[in-house]
Amino acid sequence: MSALSESIDADNIEQEIPIRVTRSDNEAYLNIVHRLNRLSIKKRHDAYLDVDWEGADFQILEDDSRWVLGPDIGLAHTDWYQSLPPQDKAKIGLYWIASKMKVGLIFENVLKRGLLNFAMTLPNGTPEFRYAYHEVIEEAQHSLMFQEFVNRSGFDVPGLSRTDELASRAIVSMARYFPELFFIFVLGGEDPIDYVQRKILRNRSSDIHPLLERIMRIHVTEEARHLSFARQYLIRRIPELSIWRRAVLAVAAPVTLGSMAQLMMKPSKDMIRRFSIPSDVVREAFGDNTEHRNDTLAALAKVRDLCVKVGIVTAGSEWIWRALKIWE
């Protein structure tokens, strides 16, 4: 059944997710996983039934002023961007969105492969197995939405490089042999995307393109479940790990989170080359920019607090967070 007419409340969906539990409360944890499974049936969406791709209001026009970068993106405040003709501003804004859609579907490709690996390690009868497959199905629908948007944008946005593809294989393997690190990677990708999309939905609801709004509302609705599961899993699992594995996480977590956040919050190298964005403009917008740094901190706030909660921010690793500028 199509959910096209359903009102998706991006700000309140998380109220349906139960509060966090401690690792000692096994029954509460299992209840959360069971509830997430039920919500995956109750609030599911289809990339083609629930998005009116052929609707007149959903068409993508390159010079549509609604693609112009909003004040939540540092590049929009630079003199270089402000001096561009309106059609060029819109074109750059559309490419920014298409490139982030491509980053999202690449991340979700890695995530789906990892979740399937993770599910194969689980014994019969565990609700996590069912949850993992629900999430794979939902992420597949997200990837279909993202790729359809890229296709209709008119831009041939590049995918993974050979080096990135090799790195993705290592991440997929983590899901089987070191799932705790894999789910840190998951939060490193999902939390910043979720933060950016919720911020846009809150601040730009009056001038956002209806196609983009529809995609984002579907995405944040289902990502609330994905984020909840990853957090609950880490809360239960990390305190039970060996000292060596916890030490690895203490170093790997900030490095993973710092790099993943910037994939969503900074322009790609391809975008910089394509539009000849000067290096000093990039530095002004995303390097020496207090607002961008504060946005990055806010995007990682929940997962950073989680790392503190489970004890993998140590006296010996806090400097890494500071060096990467992802610590308050």
Backbone hydrogen bonds in HBPLUS format (Angstrom, degrees):
<---DONOR---> <-ACCEPTOR-->    atom                        ^
c    i                          cat <-CA-CA->   ^        H-A-AA   ^      H-
h    n   atom  resd res      DA  || num        DHA   H-A  angle D-A-AA Bond
n    s   type  num  typ     dist DA aas  dist angle  dist       angle   num
A0006-GLU N   A0003-ALA O   3.00 MM   3  5.13 152.1  2.08 105.7 114.7     1
A0013-ILE N   A0009-ASP O   3.22 MM   4  6.04 134.1  2.45 152.3 159.8     2
A0015-GLN N   A0012-ASN O   2.94 MM   3  5.54 156.9  1.99 118.2 125.6     3
A0016-GLU N   A0013-ILE O   3.04 MM   3  5.84 165.3  2.06 122.1 126.4     4
A0017-ILE N   A0014-GLU O   3.03 MM   3  5.26 158.9  2.07 107.4 114.2     5
A0025-ASP N   A0022-THR O   3.10 MM   3  5.57 159.8  2.14 114.4 120.5     6
A0029-TYR N   A0025-ASP O   3.13 MM   4  6.38 158.9  2.17 150.9 157.2     7
A0030-LEU N   A0026-ASN O   2.97 MM   4  6.22 165.2  1.99 155.1 158.3     8
A0031-ASN N   A0027-GLU O   2.94 MM   4  6.14 150.9  2.02 145.1 153.7     9
A0032-ILE N   A0028-ALA O   3.00 MM   4  6.29 147.1  2.11 144.5 152.9    10
A0032-ILE N   A0029-TYR O   3.10 MM   3  5.14 119.7  2.48  94.8 109.5    11
A0033-VAL N   A0029-TYR O   3.08 MM   4  6.48 159.9  2.12 152.5 157.0    12
A0034-HIS N   A0030-LEU O   2.92 MM   4  6.16 162.6  1.95 151.4 156.3    13
A0035-ARG N   A0031-ASN O   2.89 MM   4  6.08 151.7  1.97 142.2 150.3    14
A0036-LEU N   A0032-ILE O   2.85 MM   4  6.13 157.4  1.91 154.1 160.3    15
A0037-ASN N   A0033-VAL O   2.98 MM   4  6.23 152.5  2.06 146.0 153.4    16
A0038-ARG N   A0034-HIS O   3.02 MM   4  6.37 152.0  2.10 144.4 151.7    17
A0039-LEU N   A0035-ARG O   2.89 MM   4  6.18 158.0  1.94 152.6 158.5    18
A0040-SER N   A0036-LEU O   3.02 MM   4  6.23 139.8  2.19 141.9 152.2    19
A0041-ILE N   A0038-ARG O   3.05 MM   3  5.35 144.7  2.18 103.6 113.9    20
A0042-LYS N   A0038-ARG O   2.99 MM   4  6.30 158.0  2.04 148.1 155.0    21
A0043-LYS N   A0039-LEU O   2.79 MM   4  5.63 167.4  1.81 150.1 152.6    22
A0050-ASP N   A0046-ASP O   3.01 MM   4  5.44 159.9  2.05 141.6 146.9    23
A0053-TRP N   A0051-VAL O   2.91 MM   2  5.61 130.7  2.15 108.5  93.5    24
A0055-GLY N   A0052-ASP O   2.93 MM   3  5.26 160.3  1.97 114.8 121.3    25
A0058-PHE N   A0055-GLY O   2.99 MM   3  5.22 146.5  2.10 106.4 116.8    26
A0064-ASP N   A0061-LEU O   3.10 MM   3  5.45 165.2  2.12 120.8 121.5    27
A0067-TRP N   A0064-ASP O   3.07 MM   3  5.96 170.5  2.08 126.1 128.6    28
A0068-VAL N   A0065-SER O   3.15 MM   3  5.51 156.9  2.21 108.3 115.2    29
A0073-ILE N   A0070-GLY O   3.16 MM   3  6.00 166.7  2.18 126.5 128.0    30
A0076-ALA N   A0073-ILE O   3.00 MM   3  5.81 146.7  2.12 124.3 132.0    31
A0077-HIS N   A0074-GLY O   3.06 MM   3  5.67 155.6  2.13 117.7 124.1    32
A0078-THR N   A0075-LEU O   3.21 MM   3  5.53 161.1  2.25 110.7 116.3    33
A0082-GLN N   A0078-THR O   3.04 MM   4  6.26 168.7  2.05 154.2 157.9    34
A0083-SER N   A0079-ASP O   2.96 MM   4  5.99 136.8  2.15 144.8 153.9    35
A0084-LEU N   A0081-TYR O   3.13 MM   3  5.48 162.3  2.16 112.0 117.6    36
A0088-ASP N   A0085-PRO O   3.00 MM   3  5.39 127.7  2.28 109.7 123.2    37
A0089-LYS N   A0085-PRO O   3.06 MM   4  6.40 156.0  2.12 156.6 164.3    38
A0090-ALA N   A0086-PRO O   3.01 MM   4  6.28 159.2  2.06 149.6 154.7    39
A0091-LYS N   A0087-GLN O   2.98 MM   4  6.14 153.6  2.05 137.1 144.7    40
A0092-ILE N   A0088-ASP O   2.96 MM   4  6.12 164.5  1.99 151.3 154.3    41
A0093-GLY N   A0089-LYS O   2.96 MM   4  6.14 155.5  2.02 144.4 151.9    42
A0094-LEU N   A0090-ALA O   2.86 MM   4  6.10 155.7  1.92 151.3 157.3    43
A0095-TYR N   A0091-LYS O   2.97 MM   4  6.20 157.4  2.02 145.7 152.1    44
A0096-TRP N   A0092-ILE O   2.87 MM   4  6.09 154.6  1.93 147.2 154.5    45
A0097-ILE N   A0093-GLY O   3.14 MM   4  6.43 160.5  2.17 147.0 150.6    46
A0098-ALA N   A0094-LEU O   2.94 MM   4  6.19 167.9  1.95 153.7 157.2    47
A0099-SER N   A0095-TYR O   2.79 MM   4  5.92 160.0  1.83 154.1 159.3    48
A0100-LYS N   A0096-TRP O   3.03 MM   4  6.26 149.5  2.13 144.8 152.9    49
A0101-MET N   A0097-ILE O   2.89 MM   4  6.17 148.2  1.99 149.5 159.1    50
A0102-LYS N   A0098-ALA O   2.98 MM   4  6.26 148.8  2.08 142.5 150.9    51
A0103-VAL N   A0099-SER O   2.95 MM   4  6.25 154.6  2.02 142.9 149.7    52
A0104-GLY N   A0100-LYS O   2.88 MM   4  6.04 155.3  1.94 141.5 148.6    53
A0105-LEU N   A0101-MET O   2.96 MM   4  6.27 155.7  2.02 148.8 154.0    54
A0106-ILE N   A0102-LYS O   3.00 MM   4  6.18 151.2  2.09 147.4 155.3    55
A0107-PHE N   A0103-VAL O   2.93 MM   4  6.13 164.0  1.95 151.8 156.3    56
A0108-GLU N   A0104-GLY O   2.93 MM   4  6.12 157.2  1.98 144.8 151.5    57
A0109-ASN N   A0105-LEU O   2.90 MM   4  6.01 135.8  2.10 133.0 144.2    58
A0109-ASN N   A0106-ILE O   3.18 MM   3  5.02 125.0  2.50  91.2 105.4    59
A0110-VAL N   A0106-ILE O   3.15 MM   4  6.51 159.3  2.19 151.3 154.8    60
A0111-LEU N   A0107-PHE O   2.87 MM   4  6.13 157.0  1.92 147.7 155.3    61
A0112-LYS N   A0108-GLU O   2.86 MM   4  5.93 162.6  1.89 144.3 147.9    62
A0113-ARG N   A0109-ASN O   3.16 MM   4  6.36 166.3  2.18 147.4 150.9    63
A0114-GLY N   A0110-VAL O   2.95 MM   4  6.13 155.3  2.01 147.9 155.3    64
A0115-LEU N   A0111-LEU O   2.85 MM   4  6.07 159.0  1.89 154.2 159.8    65
A0116-LEU N   A0112-LYS O   3.06 MM   4  6.29 156.2  2.12 149.9 155.3    66
A0117-ASN N   A0113-ARG O   3.16 MM   4  6.42 150.7  2.25 139.5 147.4    67
A0118-PHE N   A0114-GLY O   2.80 MM   4  6.09 159.6  1.84 153.1 159.3    68
A0119-ALA N   A0115-LEU O   2.83 MM   4  6.02 160.1  1.87 149.7 154.5    69
A0120-MET N   A0116-LEU O   3.28 MM   4  6.44 144.5  2.42 137.8 145.4    70
A0120-MET N   A0117-ASN O   3.20 MM   3  5.34 127.1  2.49  97.8 110.8    71
A0121-THR N   A0118-PHE O   3.02 MM   3  5.51 157.4  2.08 112.8 120.0    72
A0122-LEU N   A0119-ALA O   3.16 MM   3  5.45 162.3  2.19 110.2 115.8    73
A0129-PHE N   A0126-THR O   3.24 MM   3  5.80 145.3  2.36 110.7 118.1    74
A0131-TYR N   A0127-PRO O   3.00 MM   4  6.28 162.4  2.03 150.8 156.4    75
A0132-ALA N   A0128-GLU O   2.80 MM   4  5.97 163.3  1.83 151.4 155.0    76
A0133-TYR N   A0129-PHE O   3.20 MM   4  6.54 156.4  2.26 150.0 155.3    77
A0134-HIS N   A0130-ARG O   2.96 MM   4  6.27 153.9  2.03 151.2 159.1    78
A0135-GLU N   A0131-TYR O   2.90 MM   4  6.23 160.6  1.94 157.9 162.8    79
A0136-VAL N   A0132-ALA O   2.98 MM   4  6.25 151.8  2.06 142.8 150.8    80
A0137-ILE N   A0133-TYR O   3.03 MM   4  6.22 161.8  2.06 148.7 152.6    81
A0138-GLU N   A0134-HIS O   2.97 MM   4  6.27 160.8  2.01 151.1 156.5    82
A0139-GLU N   A0135-GLU O   2.80 MM   4  5.96 161.7  1.83 153.8 158.8    83
A0140-ALA N   A0136-VAL O   2.92 MM   4  6.08 145.0  2.04 142.7 152.4    84
A0141-GLN N   A0137-ILE O   3.15 MM   4  6.50 150.6  2.24 144.5 151.4    85
A0142-HIS N   A0138-GLU O   3.01 MM   4  6.37 150.9  2.10 144.7 153.2    86
A0143-SER N   A0139-GLU O   2.89 MM   4  6.13 158.6  1.94 147.8 153.2    87
A0144-LEU N   A0140-ALA O   3.02 MM   4  6.30 150.9  2.11 143.6 151.2    88
A0145-MET N   A0141-GLN O   3.05 MM   4  6.37 155.6  2.11 146.1 152.1    89
A0146-PHE N   A0142-HIS O   2.87 MM   4  6.16 168.1  1.88 159.1 161.9    90
A0147-GLN N   A0143-SER O   2.88 MM   4  6.00 167.8  1.90 151.3 154.8    91
A0148-GLU N   A0144-LEU O   2.97 MM   4  5.99 154.4  2.03 142.0 149.6    92
A0149-PHE N   A0145-MET O   3.00 MM   4  6.24 154.9  2.06 149.6 156.2    93
A0150-VAL N   A0146-PHE O   2.99 MM   4  6.33 162.5  2.02 149.7 154.3    94
A0151-ASN N   A0147-GLN O   2.84 MM   4  6.07 165.3  1.86 153.1 156.9    95
A0152-ARG N   A0148-GLU O   3.03 MM   4  6.20 155.6  2.09 146.2 152.0    96
A0153-SER N   A0149-PHE O   2.90 MM   4  6.03 123.1  2.23 144.3 159.9    97
A0153-SER N   A0150-VAL O   3.14 MM   3  5.09 141.4  2.29  97.2 108.6    98
A0165-GLU N   A0161-SER O   2.91 MM   4  6.16 153.3  1.99 151.1 158.7    99
A0166-LEU N   A0162-ARG O   3.12 MM   4  6.40 154.5  2.19 146.4 152.1   100
A0167-ALA N   A0163-THR O   3.05 MM   4  6.36 155.9  2.11 147.1 154.0   101
A0168-SER N   A0164-ASP O   2.86 MM   4  6.10 148.9  1.96 146.5 155.3   102
A0169-ARG N   A0165-GLU O   3.18 MM   4  6.48 144.4  2.32 142.4 150.4   103
A0170-ALA N   A0167-ALA O   3.13 MM   3  5.25 121.7  2.48  97.1 111.1   104
A0171-ILE N   A0167-ALA O   3.15 MM   4  6.53 152.4  2.23 147.4 154.9   105
A0172-VAL N   A0168-SER O   2.96 MM   4  6.22 158.4  2.01 150.0 155.4   106
A0173-SER N   A0169-ARG O   3.07 MM   4  6.31 152.6  2.14 142.7 149.6   107
A0174-MET N   A0170-ALA O   3.11 MM   4  6.43 140.4  2.28 140.2 150.5   108
A0174-MET N   A0171-ILE O   3.08 MM   3  5.10 124.2  2.40  94.7 109.2   109
A0175-ALA N   A0172-VAL O   3.22 MM   3  5.63 136.9  2.42 104.5 114.3   110
A0176-ARG N   A0173-SER O   3.04 MM   3  5.59 147.7  2.15 113.6 122.1   111
A0177-TYR N   A0173-SER O   3.20 MM   4  6.51 163.3  2.23 152.3 157.1   112
A0178-PHE N   A0174-MET O   2.58 MM   4  4.71 155.6  1.64 136.6 142.7   113
A0181-LEU N   A0178-PHE O   3.06 MM   3  5.71 127.1  2.35 117.5 128.5   114
A0182-PHE N   A0178-PHE O   3.23 MM   4  6.55 156.6  2.29 147.0 154.0   115
A0183-PHE N   A0179-PRO O   2.89 MM   4  6.15 154.7  1.96 150.8 155.7   116
A0184-ILE N   A0180-GLU O   3.12 MM   4  6.41 134.4  2.34 136.3 148.2   117
A0184-ILE N   A0181-LEU O   3.20 MM   3  5.02 129.0  2.47  91.7 105.3   118
A0185-PHE N   A0181-LEU O   3.05 MM   4  6.38 156.4  2.11 148.2 153.8   119
A0186-VAL N   A0182-PHE O   2.91 MM   4  6.30 147.0  2.02 141.3 151.5   120
A0187-LEU N   A0183-PHE O   3.07 MM   4  6.23 161.1  2.11 139.4 142.5   121
A0188-GLY N   A0184-ILE O   2.88 MM   4  6.12 148.9  1.98 145.7 155.6   122
A0189-GLY N   A0185-PHE O   3.08 MM   4  6.39 134.8  2.30 144.8 155.2   123
A0189-GLY N   A0186-VAL O   3.18 MM   3  5.36 135.7  2.38  98.8 110.2   124
A0190-GLU N   A0186-VAL O   2.86 MM   4  6.04 167.4  1.87 156.6 160.8   125
A0191-ASP N   A0187-LEU O   2.93 MM   4  5.38 159.3  1.98 134.3 141.2   126
A0194-ASP N   A0190-GLU O   2.88 MM   4  5.95 163.9  1.90 154.4 159.5   127
A0195-TYR N   A0191-ASP O   2.86 MM   4  6.04 159.3  1.91 153.2 159.1   128
A0196-VAL N   A0192-PRO O   2.95 MM   4  6.13 170.0  1.96 154.2 156.0   129
A0197-GLN N   A0193-ILE O   3.00 MM   4  6.16 169.4  2.01 153.9 157.0   130
A0198-ARG N   A0194-ASP O   2.99 MM   4  6.06 164.3  2.01 150.3 154.9   131
A0199-LYS N   A0195-TYR O   3.00 MM   4  6.11 155.5  2.07 147.5 154.6   132
A0200-ILE N   A0196-VAL O   3.05 MM   4  6.30 157.2  2.10 149.4 154.9   133
A0201-LEU N   A0197-GLN O   2.98 MM   4  6.19 163.1  2.00 150.3 155.0   134
A0202-ARG N   A0198-ARG O   2.94 MM   4  6.12 147.8  2.04 144.5 152.8   135
A0203-ASN N   A0199-LYS O   2.95 MM   4  6.04 164.7  1.97 150.8 155.0   136
A0204-ARG N   A0200-ILE O   2.82 MM   4  5.39 151.8  1.90 149.2 152.9   137
A0207-ASP N   A0204-ARG O   3.15 MM   3  5.69 142.7  2.30 114.7 123.8   138
A0213-GLU N   A0209-HIS O   2.93 MM   4  6.20 162.4  1.96 158.4 164.3   139
A0214-ARG N   A0210-PRO O   2.98 MM   4  6.04 159.8  2.02 141.3 146.3   140
A0215-ILE N   A0211-LEU O   3.08 MM   4  6.32 166.9  2.10 153.3 156.1   141
A0216-MET N   A0212-LEU O   2.98 MM   4  6.15 168.2  2.00 154.4 157.8   142
A0217-ARG N   A0213-GLU O   2.91 MM   4  6.06 160.4  1.95 153.3 158.5   143
A0218-ILE N   A0214-ARG O   3.12 MM   4  6.30 163.1  2.15 150.7 154.8   144
A0219-HIS N   A0215-ILE O   2.97 MM   4  6.13 160.3  2.01 147.7 154.0   145
A0220-VAL N   A0216-MET O   2.87 MM   4  6.08 172.0  1.87 159.8 159.8   146
A0221-THR N   A0217-ARG O   3.18 MM   4  6.11 149.9  2.27 138.1 146.1   147
A0222-GLU N   A0218-ILE O   3.29 MM   4  6.57 160.5  2.33 150.9 154.0   148
A0223-GLU N   A0219-HIS O   2.85 MM   4  5.96 153.4  1.92 152.7 161.7   149
A0224-ALA N   A0220-VAL O   3.23 MM   4  6.13 139.7  2.40 135.7 141.6   150
A0225-ARG N   A0222-GLU O   3.16 MM   3  5.62 134.8  2.37 107.9 117.5   151
A0226-HIS N   A0222-GLU O   3.43 MM   4  6.84 159.4  2.48 143.4 148.6   152
A0227-LEU N   A0223-GLU O   2.85 MM   4  6.00 168.5  1.86 162.6 163.7   153
A0228-SER N   A0224-ALA O   3.14 MM   4  6.15 154.6  2.21 134.8 142.1   154
A0229-PHE N   A0225-ARG O   2.98 MM   4  6.24 164.0  2.00 156.5 159.4   155
A0230-ALA N   A0226-HIS O   3.13 MM   4  6.34 172.8  2.14 151.1 153.1   156
A0231-ARG N   A0227-LEU O   3.04 MM   4  6.19 163.9  2.07 152.3 156.5   157
A0232-GLN N   A0228-SER O   2.98 MM   4  6.15 169.0  1.99 154.2 157.4   158
A0233-TYR N   A0229-PHE O   2.87 MM   4  5.98 162.0  1.90 157.8 163.0   159
A0234-LEU N   A0230-ALA O   3.09 MM   4  6.25 159.8  2.14 145.1 150.1   160
A0235-ILE N   A0231-ARG O   2.96 MM   4  6.18 158.7  2.00 152.8 158.9   161
A0236-ARG N   A0232-GLN O   3.17 MM   4  6.36 151.0  2.26 144.0 150.5   162
A0237-ARG N   A0233-TYR O   2.94 MM   4  6.05 153.3  2.01 148.1 156.2   163
A0238-ILE N   A0234-LEU O   3.03 MM   4  5.55 162.2  2.06 140.8 146.3   164
A0240-GLU N   A0237-ARG O   3.01 MM   3  5.52 147.2  2.12 115.3 125.3   165
A0241-LEU N   A0238-ILE O   3.02 MM   3  5.32 168.8  2.03 118.2 121.8   166
A0246-ARG N   A0242-SER O   3.04 MM   4  6.28 158.7  2.09 152.6 158.9   167
A0247-ALA N   A0243-ILE O   2.92 MM   4  6.13 146.4  2.04 144.2 153.7   168
A0248-VAL N   A0244-TRP O   3.00 MM   4  6.35 150.8  2.09 147.0 154.8   169
A0249-LEU N   A0245-ARG O   3.01 MM   4  6.28 159.9  2.05 146.9 151.9   170
A0250-ALA N   A0246-ARG O   2.95 MM   4  6.15 147.0  2.06 141.8 150.8   171
A0251-VAL N   A0248-VAL O   3.23 MM   3  5.50 133.4  2.46 101.9 112.9   172
A0252-ALA N   A0248-VAL O   2.81 MM   4  5.95 171.0  1.82 158.8 161.7   173
A0253-ALA N   A0249-LEU O   2.84 MM   4  5.40 162.1  1.87 142.0 145.8   174
A0256-THR N   A0252-ALA O   2.86 MM   4  5.90 165.1  1.88 156.6 161.0   175
A0257-LEU N   A0253-ALA O   2.90 MM   4  6.01 171.4  1.90 159.8 162.4   176
A0258-GLY N   A0254-PRO O   2.86 MM   4  5.78 161.6  1.89 144.6 150.3   177
A0259-SER N   A0255-VAL O   3.20 MM   4  6.28 162.8  2.23 144.7 148.8   178
A0260-MET N   A0256-THR O   2.98 MM   4  6.04 163.1  2.01 151.5 156.9   179
A0261-ALA N   A0257-LEU O   3.04 MM   4  6.01 163.0  2.07 147.8 151.9   180
A0263-LEU N   A0260-MET O   3.18 MM   3  5.38 135.7  2.39 101.4 113.1   181
A0264-MET N   A0261-ALA O   3.19 MM   3  5.68 138.0  2.37 107.2 116.8   182
A0265-MET N   A0261-ALA O   3.15 MM   4  6.30 141.9  2.30 140.3 151.6   183
A0266-LYS N   A0262-GLN O   2.97 MM   4  5.34 133.8  2.19 142.6 141.3   184
A0272-ILE N   A0268-SER O   3.09 MM   4  6.43 159.2  2.13 150.4 155.8   185
A0273-ARG N   A0269-LYS O   2.99 MM   4  6.23 159.7  2.03 150.8 155.8   186
A0274-ARG N   A0270-ASP O   2.83 MM   4  5.93 167.4  1.85 152.3 156.5   187
A0275-PHE N   A0271-MET O   3.12 MM   4  6.17 161.8  2.15 150.0 152.7   188
A0277-ILE N   A0272-ILE O   3.01 MM   5  5.05 152.9  2.09 140.5 147.5   189
A0276-SER N   A0273-ARG O   3.21 MM   3  4.98 159.8  2.25  99.9 106.0   190
A0281-VAL N   A0278-PRO O   3.03 MM   3  5.28 131.5  2.28 102.0 115.1   191
A0282-VAL N   A0278-PRO O   3.12 MM   4  6.56 156.4  2.18 152.4 158.8   192
A0283-ARG N   A0279-SER O   2.93 MM   4  6.15 157.5  1.98 146.2 152.7   193
A0284-GLU N   A0280-ASP O   2.94 MM   4  6.02 151.3  2.02 133.4 141.4   194
A0285-ALA N   A0281-VAL O   2.93 MM   4  6.11 156.6  1.98 149.6 155.2   195
A0286-PHE N   A0282-VAL O   2.85 MM   4  5.82 156.7  1.90 151.0 157.0   196
A0287-GLY N   A0283-ARG O   2.81 MM   4  4.37 140.4  1.96 117.8 126.3   197
A0288-ASP N   A0283-ARG O   2.83 MM   5  5.98 142.6  1.97 144.8 156.7   198
A0293-ARG N   A0289-ASN O   3.09 MM   4  6.40 161.2  2.12 152.7 158.2   199
A0294-ASN N   A0290-THR O   2.90 MM   4  6.11 158.5  1.94 149.7 155.6   200
A0295-ASP N   A0291-GLU O   2.90 MM   4  6.12 149.3  2.00 143.6 152.3   201
A0296-THR N   A0292-HIS O   2.92 MM   4  6.21 155.5  1.98 149.2 155.5   202
A0297-LEU N   A0293-ARG O   2.94 MM   4  6.23 160.0  1.98 151.1 156.3   203
A0298-ALA N   A0294-ASN O   2.91 MM   4  6.12 156.0  1.97 144.3 151.0   204
A0299-ALA N   A0295-ASP O   2.83 MM   4  6.05 151.7  1.91 147.8 156.0   205
A0300-LEU N   A0296-THR O   3.12 MM   4  6.33 140.7  2.29 144.2 153.4   206
A0301-ALA N   A0298-ALA O   3.31 MM   3  4.98 160.9  2.35  96.8 102.4   207
A0304-ARG N   A0300-LEU O   2.81 MM   4  5.84 154.4  1.88 158.0 166.4   208
A0305-ASP N   A0301-ALA O   2.92 MM   4  6.07 160.4  1.96 148.0 152.9   209
A0306-LEU N   A0302-LYS O   2.99 MM   4  6.20 147.8  2.10 139.4 148.8   210
A0307-CYS N   A0303-VAL O   2.98 MM   4  6.23 153.9  2.05 144.3 150.1   211
A0308-VAL N   A0304-ARG O   3.11 MM   4  6.45 152.0  2.19 147.1 154.5   212
A0309-LYS N   A0305-ASP O   2.90 MM   4  6.12 160.0  1.94 147.7 153.6   213
A0310-VAL N   A0306-LEU O   2.97 MM   4  6.27 153.2  2.04 155.2 160.5   214
A0312-ILE N   A0307-CYS O   3.02 MM   5  5.47 156.0  2.08 161.3 160.5   215
A0311-GLY N   A0308-VAL O   3.12 MM   3  5.17 155.4  2.19 103.6 111.1   216
A0317-SER N   A0314-THR O   3.09 MM   3  5.11 147.7  2.19  99.1 108.8   217
A0318-GLU N   A0314-THR O   2.96 MM   4  5.87 137.8  2.14 156.3 161.7   218
A0320-ILE N   A0317-SER O   2.98 MM   3  5.51 140.8  2.14 112.1 122.4   219
A0322-ARG N   A0318-GLU O   3.10 MM   4  6.49 157.4  2.16 149.9 156.4   220
A0323-ALA N   A0319-TRP O   2.77 MM   4  5.95 159.2  1.81 147.8 153.6   221
A0324-LEU N   A0320-ILE O   3.02 MM   4  6.19 147.4  2.13 145.9 153.7   222
A0326-ILE N   A0321-TRP O   3.01 MM   5  5.39 174.3  2.01 159.6 158.3   223
A0325-LYS N   A0322-ARG O   2.96 MM   3  4.91 155.3  2.02 102.7 110.3   224
